[in-house]
Amino acid sequence: MMLLTKANRNALPALYATDGDKAAKAVVKFFTPDGNFTWYASEFDGNDTFFGLVDGGACKELGYFSLSELTNLRGRMGLPVERDRYFSPTPLAELGSNVHAS
């Protein structure tokens, strides 16, 4: 599966475009099918760097993560990160009420 399609790239605002916007939305969702991590991308630099919400189960943080990191990452059983093809853009505020900025 391609982690980031051309349509995904076009839908993601540029880095810092939604900075301070309380209504900023997660546009793309990535997850480990054999783990407990989920990444919600809300901005993208067009190359490798995302900004968004990282949900590790017990800890949720707003911060930066990279496409190359997601591409190379494997879960506990060796499965690669996948993109949720059925995810609808969702406000970051709805995805985590106790979010810490990194």
N, C-alpha and C positions, 0 to 999 in steps of 0.2 A: 504494500500500500504506500502511495506517495503521502508523506506526512503533510506537505503543504502544496496545495494546488494553486494554479494561477488565480482562480476565483477567490481563494482564501487570501492570497497576497493582496489582491485588489480591495478586498473588504476590510482589511486591517488598517487602521489609521497609522500614520507615521509615529515614531517614538516622540514622546512629549506632547503630542497633539491633544491628548485628553488630560494632561496634567492638571490636577485640581478639580476636574469635572466629576462631581458627585454622581452623575448619571452615566459614567463610563461603562462600557459593556465589554464583556468577554465575547470575542467573536469566534475563536477556534478553541476546541477542547482536545487535549492530548491525555492519554492515560496508559498506565502499565496494566495489561490484562492479567498479569500474574503478580501484581503488587498492590500497594495502597497509595500510590502517588497519582495526582492529576494536576495538569498544568492548563490554565485558562489564559489564552493570549488575548490581550486587549490592544496592544500596539506592536509594531514591527518596524525594524530599520530598513527593510527591503533586502537585507543580505542574510544576517544570521541571528540578530538579537531581538528578543521579544521582551515586552513588559507585561506583567499580568499577575494573576493569583496562582500560587503554588500551594496545593492542598496535600499535605502528607499525613492526613488522618488526624493525629493529635495536634498538629501545628499547621496553621494557615498563614502565609505571608505574601505580601505584595513585593515583587522584585523582578529581577532580570533573569532570563534563562535563554539558552541558545538552541537553534535548530540543529547544529552539529552535535550538541550534547544529547538532545532527544534522539537523534538518528543513531548514535553509538550506544545508547543506554540499553541494557537488558534487565529484565525483572528476575525474580528468584528462580524461575524455571527456564530462563534463557530467552523468553519471548521479547520481541522488540516493542517499543512504544508505538501506539496506534493513535490515529485521529478519529474522534467520534463523528462519523459522517452524518449523524442525525441531530447533532447539537444545534440549538437555536441561540442566537445572540441573547445574552442574559446580563443584566446589570451586575457588576462586581459586588455591589452591596447585598444582592440577594444570594450570592454564593458563599459569603462568609461574613458573619456579623462581628466576629472578634478577630479582625485581620490586623497584622502588624506590618508596617512598612520596613523593608530591609535596606 
